[in-house]
Amino acid sequence: MESRLDLREKVDNKDRKFGANEEYFPTRLITADGNEINGLFTASQIKVAAKRALNNPEDIPGKTLWERIFG
């Protein structure tokens, strides 16, 4: 699996509206047809995704040969 989301990288919500999150985790998403679009995840969205992965380990892709050899 190549996908990674680096939680050390955060951006401030510069034009924050009342009740909106103070910060986001930026990502670059590559669509099925190869286009790149930007995405912003909240901490709560990441927690939901992590819990979903824990509850569904059978759906997580295995490590690539490169990852198995070099970690």
Buried (B, 14 or more C-beta within 10 A) or exposed (E): EEEEEEEEEEEEEEEEEEEEBEEBBBBEEEEEEEEEEEEEBBBEBEEEEEEEEEEEEEEEEEEEEEEEEEE
